[in-house]
Structure formats: C-alpha cells, structure tokens
C-alpha cells in the first residue's frame, strides 16, 4: 500500500510540474510586468518633477512662533 501511495504521489507531483506555464507564456508575463514597472516608474518621475516645480514656484509664509 505504501508503494502505491508513493507512486501516486510521484505521478501527481510530476503532473503538476509539467502543467506549468510554457516559455511563451512566461515571456508574455515578464513583458507585461516590465511594462507595468516602467509605467509606474514614469508616473513617479512625472509626479516628482511636478512636485519640485510646484515647490519652487510657491513661497511659504514664515511660521508664527510667538506665544499666545
């Protein structure tokens, strides 16, 4: 019985490994992840650039440090 269980477990394991994504599917996933990362990086750079421009364009009032 133990031998049968070991054989069935081995067959199931091999079957699960064999059903993984193909090389073409992996390439598509990698390309999609790279495009998403590039998009996010570009958005952060644009946001940082506009924040720096906004900060340089505005002036801040001095803080009120008098005690009341």
N, CA, C and O atoms as a GROMACS GRO file, in nm:
protein
  272
    1UNK      N    1   0.082  -0.120   0.000
    1UNK     CA    2   0.000   0.000   0.000
    1UNK      C    3   0.087   0.127   0.000
    1UNK      O    4   0.056   0.224  -0.068
    2UNK      N    5   0.197   0.123   0.078
    2UNK     CA    6   0.285   0.240   0.083
    2UNK      C    7   0.351   0.266  -0.052
    2UNK      O    8   0.371   0.380  -0.092
    3UNK      N    9   0.385   0.158  -0.122
    3UNK     CA   10   0.447   0.175  -0.254
    3UNK      C   11   0.349   0.239  -0.351
    3UNK      O   12   0.386   0.325  -0.431
    4UNK      N   13   0.224   0.195  -0.344
    4UNK     CA   14   0.122   0.252  -0.431
    4UNK      C   15   0.101   0.400  -0.402
    4UNK      O   16   0.089   0.481  -0.495
    5UNK      N   17   0.098   0.436  -0.274
    5UNK     CA   18   0.082   0.576  -0.236
    5UNK      C   19   0.202   0.660  -0.283
    5UNK      O   20   0.184   0.773  -0.329
    6UNK      N   21   0.321   0.604  -0.272
    6UNK     CA   22   0.441   0.675  -0.318
    6UNK      C   23   0.437   0.695  -0.470
    6UNK      O   24   0.474   0.802  -0.519
    7UNK      N   25   0.394   0.594  -0.542
    7UNK     CA   26   0.387   0.605  -0.688
    7UNK      C   27   0.283   0.708  -0.728
    7UNK      O   28   0.308   0.791  -0.816
    8UNK      N   29   0.166   0.705  -0.666
    8UNK     CA   30   0.060   0.800  -0.699
    8UNK      C   31   0.104   0.942  -0.665
    8UNK      O   32   0.080   1.035  -0.742
    9UNK      N   33   0.169   0.959  -0.551
    9UNK     CA   34   0.219   1.092  -0.513
    9UNK      C   35   0.321   1.143  -0.615
    9UNK      O   36   0.318   1.260  -0.653
   10UNK      N   37   0.411   1.055  -0.659
   10UNK     CA   38   0.510   1.093  -0.759
   10UNK      C   39   0.447   1.132  -0.891
   10UNK      O   40   0.490   1.228  -0.954
   11UNK      N   41   0.346   1.058  -0.934
   11UNK     CA   42   0.279   1.089  -1.060
   11UNK      C   43   0.206   1.223  -1.050
   11UNK      O   44   0.211   1.304  -1.143
   12UNK      N   45   0.140   1.246  -0.938
   12UNK     CA   46   0.070   1.374  -0.920
   12UNK      C   47   0.170   1.489  -0.919
   12UNK      O   48   0.144   1.592  -0.981
   13UNK      N   49   0.282   1.474  -0.852
   13UNK     CA   50   0.384   1.579  -0.848
   13UNK      C   51   0.438   1.609  -0.987
   13UNK      O   52   0.450   1.725  -1.026
   14UNK      N   53   0.470   1.505  -1.062
   14UNK     CA   54   0.522   1.524  -1.199
   14UNK      C   55   0.416   1.591  -1.286
   14UNK      O   56   0.447   1.677  -1.368
   15UNK      N   57   0.291   1.551  -1.267
   15UNK     CA   58   0.182   1.612  -1.343
   15UNK      C   59   0.166   1.759  -1.314
   15UNK      O   60   0.143   1.839  -1.405
   16UNK      N   61   0.180   1.797  -1.188
   16UNK     CA   62   0.168   1.938  -1.152
   16UNK      C   63   0.283   2.021  -1.208
   16UNK      O   64   0.262   2.133  -1.255
   17UNK      N   65   0.402   1.968  -1.204
   17UNK     CA   66   0.519   2.039  -1.256
   17UNK      C   67   0.508   2.052  -1.407
   17UNK      O   68   0.544   2.156  -1.463
   18UNK      N   69   0.460   1.951  -1.474
   18UNK     CA   70   0.450   1.952  -1.620
   18UNK      C   71   0.342   2.049  -1.668
   18UNK      O   72   0.346   2.092  -1.783
   19UNK      N   73   0.248   2.084  -1.582
   19UNK     CA   74   0.139   2.173  -1.622
   19UNK      C   75   0.171   2.321  -1.601
   19UNK      O   76   0.081   2.405  -1.607
   20UNK      N   77   0.295   2.354  -1.576
   20UNK     CA   78   0.333   2.493  -1.555
   20UNK      C   79   0.324   2.573  -1.684
   20UNK      O   80   0.300   2.516  -1.790
   21UNK      N   81   0.342   2.705  -1.675
   21UNK     CA   82   0.332   2.788  -1.796
   21UNK      C   83   0.445   2.758  -1.894
   21UNK      O   84   0.557   2.724  -1.856
   22UNK      N   85   0.413   2.772  -2.021
   22UNK     CA   86   0.512   2.747  -2.125
   22UNK      C   87   0.610   2.865  -2.131
   22UNK      O   88   0.590   2.968  -2.067
   23UNK      N   89   0.714   2.848  -2.209
   23UNK     CA   90   0.814   2.954  -2.222
   23UNK      C   91   0.753   3.079  -2.283
   23UNK      O   92   0.787   3.191  -2.244
   24UNK      N   93   0.663   3.061  -2.378
   24UNK     CA   94   0.599   3.177  -2.441
   24UNK      C   95   0.511   3.251  -2.341
   24UNK      O   96   0.508   3.374  -2.339
   25UNK      N   97   0.439   3.176  -2.256
   25UNK     CA   98   0.356   3.239  -2.155
   25UNK      C   99   0.441   3.313  -2.052
   25UNK      O  100   0.405   3.423  -2.010
   26UNK      N  101   0.553   3.254  -2.014
   26UNK     CA  102   0.644   3.320  -1.920
   26UNK      C  103   0.698   3.449  -1.978
   26UNK      O  104   0.708   3.550  -1.908
   27UNK      N  105   0.732   3.448  -2.106
   27UNK     CA  106   0.784   3.568  -2.174
   27UNK      C  107   0.678   3.678  -2.175
   27UNK      O  108   0.709   3.794  -2.151
   28UNK      N  109   0.552   3.640  -2.203
   28UNK     CA  110   0.444   3.737  -2.204
   28UNK      C  111   0.425   3.799  -2.065
   28UNK      O  112   0.406   3.920  -2.052
   29UNK      N  113   0.431   3.714  -1.962
   29UNK     CA  114   0.415   3.765  -1.825
   29UNK      C  115   0.529   3.859  -1.787
   29UNK      O  116   0.506   3.963  -1.725
   30UNK      N  117   0.652   3.823  -1.825
   30UNK     CA  118   0.767   3.908  -1.795
   30UNK      C  119   0.755   4.042  -1.867
   30UNK      O  120   0.786   4.146  -1.809
   31UNK      N  121   0.712   4.040  -1.992
   31UNK     CA  122   0.695   4.163  -2.068
   31UNK      C  123   0.586   4.251  -2.006
   31UNK      O  124   0.602   4.373  -1.998
   32UNK      N  125   0.478   4.189  -1.963
   32UNK     CA  126   0.370   4.266  -1.901
   32UNK      C  127   0.415   4.328  -1.769
   32UNK      O  128   0.382   4.442  -1.740
   33UNK      N  129   0.490   4.252  -1.690
   33UNK     CA  130   0.542   4.306  -1.563
   33UNK      C  131   0.641   4.420  -1.587
   33UNK      O  132   0.640   4.520  -1.515
   34UNK      N  133   0.726   4.404  -1.689
   34UNK     CA  134   0.823   4.509  -1.720
   34UNK      C  135   0.752   4.637  -1.766
   34UNK      O  136   0.790   4.747  -1.727
   35UNK      N  137   0.648   4.620  -1.848
   35UNK     CA  138   0.573   4.737  -1.895
   35UNK      C  139   0.504   4.806  -1.778
   35UNK      O  140   0.501   4.930  -1.772
   36UNK      N  141   0.448   4.730  -1.686
   36UNK     CA  142   0.382   4.789  -1.570
   36UNK      C  143   0.482   4.861  -1.480
   36UNK      O  144   0.454   4.969  -1.429
   37UNK      N  145   0.599   4.802  -1.462
   37UNK     CA  146   0.702   4.866  -1.379
   37UNK      C  147   0.753   4.995  -1.444
   37UNK      O  148   0.773   5.095  -1.376
   38UNK      N  149   0.772   4.992  -1.575
   38UNK     CA  150   0.816   5.112  -1.646
   38UNK      C  151   0.711   5.222  -1.637
   38UNK      O  152   0.744   5.339  -1.617
   39UNK      N  153   0.585   5.185  -1.650
   39UNK     CA  154   0.476   5.281  -1.641
   39UNK      C  155   0.471   5.344  -1.502
   39UNK      O  156   0.455   5.466  -1.489
   40UNK      N  157   0.485   5.261  -1.400
   40UNK     CA  158   0.481   5.312  -1.263
   40UNK      C  159   0.601   5.404  -1.237
   40UNK      O  160   0.588   5.507  -1.171
   41UNK      N  161   0.717   5.366  -1.287
   41UNK     CA  162   0.837   5.448  -1.268
   41UNK      C  163   0.822   5.583  -1.338
   41UNK      O  164   0.859   5.687  -1.283
   42UNK      N  165   0.767   5.581  -1.459
   42UNK     CA  166   0.746   5.707  -1.531
   42UNK      C  167   0.646   5.797  -1.459
   42UNK      O  168   0.664   5.918  -1.453
   43UNK      N  169   0.541   5.738  -1.404
   43UNK     CA  170   0.441   5.815  -1.330
   43UNK      C  171   0.503   5.879  -1.206
   43UNK      O  172   0.475   5.994  -1.174
   44UNK      N  173   0.587   5.804  -1.136
   44UNK     CA  174   0.653   5.858  -1.016
   44UNK      C  175   0.749   5.971  -1.053
   44UNK      O  176   0.757   6.072  -0.983
   45UNK      N  177   0.822   5.954  -1.163
   45UNK     CA  178   0.914   6.059  -1.206
   45UNK      C  179   0.839   6.186  -1.245
   45UNK      O  180   0.882   6.296  -1.212
   46UNK      N  181   0.726   6.171  -1.313
   46UNK     CA  182   0.647   6.288  -1.351
   46UNK      C  183   0.590   6.356  -1.227
   46UNK      O  184   0.586   6.479  -1.219
   47UNK      N  185   0.545   6.276  -1.131
   47UNK     CA  186   0.490   6.332  -1.009
   47UNK      C  187   0.598   6.406  -0.930
   47UNK      O  188   0.573   6.515  -0.878
   48UNK      N  189   0.716   6.349  -0.921
   48UNK     CA  190   0.824   6.414  -0.850
   48UNK      C  191   0.867   6.542  -0.921
   48UNK      O  192   0.897   6.642  -0.856
   49UNK      N  193   0.868   6.538  -1.052
   49UNK     CA  194   0.906   6.656  -1.128
   49UNK      C  195   0.805   6.768  -1.109
   49UNK      O  196   0.843   6.884  -1.091
   50UNK      N  197   0.677   6.735  -1.114
   50UNK     CA  198   0.575   6.839  -1.096
   50UNK      C  199   0.574   6.890  -0.952
   50UNK      O  200   0.547   7.008  -0.928
   51UNK      N  201   0.603   6.803  -0.856
   51UNK     CA  202   0.608   6.847  -0.716
   51UNK      C  203   0.726   6.942  -0.695
   51UNK      O  204   0.714   7.040  -0.621
   52UNK      N  205   0.838   6.914  -0.758
   52UNK     CA  206   0.955   7.001  -0.745
   52UNK      C  207   0.927   7.136  -0.811
   52UNK      O  208   0.968   7.240  -0.759
   53UNK      N  209   0.858   7.134  -0.923
   53UNK     CA  210   0.824   7.259  -0.991
   53UNK      C  211   0.726   7.340  -0.908
   53UNK      O  212   0.741   7.462  -0.895
   54UNK      N  213   0.626   7.273  -0.850
   54UNK     CA  214   0.528   7.342  -0.766
   54UNK      C  215   0.593   7.401  -0.642
   54UNK      O  216   0.560   7.512  -0.601
   55UNK      N  217   0.685   7.329  -0.582
   55UNK     CA  218   0.753   7.376  -0.462
   55UNK      C  219   0.839   7.498  -0.494
   55UNK      O  220   0.845   7.592  -0.415
   56UNK      N  221   0.906   7.495  -0.607
   56UNK     CA  222   0.992   7.606  -0.645
   56UNK      C  223   0.908   7.729  -0.679
   56UNK      O  224   0.954   7.842  -0.661
   57UNK      N  225   0.787   7.710  -0.728
   57UNK     CA  226   0.704   7.822  -0.771
   57UNK      C  227   0.632   7.889  -0.654
   57UNK      O  228   0.595   8.006  -0.664
   58UNK      N  229   0.611   7.819  -0.548
   58UNK     CA  230   0.538   7.877  -0.435
   58UNK      C  231   0.634   7.922  -0.326
   58UNK      O  232   0.744   7.868  -0.312
   59UNK      N  233   0.590   8.019  -0.251
   59UNK     CA  234   0.670   8.063  -0.136
   59UNK      C  235   0.590   8.035  -0.011
   59UNK      O  236   0.467   8.039  -0.012
   60UNK      N  237   0.659   8.006   0.096
   60UNK     CA  238   0.590   7.975   0.221
   60UNK      C  239   0.601   8.094   0.315
   60UNK      O  240   0.701   8.166   0.316
   61UNK      N  241   0.496   8.114   0.392
   61UNK     CA  242   0.496   8.222   0.491
   61UNK      C  243   0.577   8.177   0.611
   61UNK      O  244   0.578   8.058   0.643
   62UNK      N  245   0.643   8.270   0.678
   62UNK     CA  246   0.719   8.233   0.797
   62UNK      C  247   0.624   8.180   0.905
   62UNK      O  248   0.511   8.226   0.917
   63UNK      N  249   0.672   8.086   0.982
   63UNK     CA  250   0.588   8.027   1.087
   63UNK      C  251   0.571   8.127   1.200
   63UNK      O  252   0.662   8.203   1.231
   64UNK      N  253   0.455   8.125   1.260
   64UNK     CA  254   0.424   8.212   1.373
   64UNK      C  255   0.476   8.144   1.499
   64UNK      O  256   0.420   8.046   1.546
   65UNK      N  257   0.585   8.198   1.553
   65UNK     CA  258   0.648   8.135   1.669
   65UNK      C  259   0.619   8.213   1.798
   65UNK      O  260   0.678   8.183   1.902
   66UNK      N  261   0.532   8.311   1.793
   66UNK     CA  262   0.503   8.389   1.915
   66UNK      C  263   0.408   8.310   2.003
   66UNK      O  264   0.319   8.240   1.954
   67UNK      N  265   0.429   8.322   2.133
   67UNK     CA  266   0.342   8.255   2.229
   67UNK      C  267   0.220   8.340   2.253
   67UNK      O  268   0.228   8.463   2.257
   68UNK      N  269   0.108   8.276   2.268
   68UNK     CA  270  -0.017   8.348   2.292
   68UNK      C  271  -0.066   8.327   2.429
   68UNK      O  272  -0.170   8.381   2.466
   0.00000   0.00000   0.00000
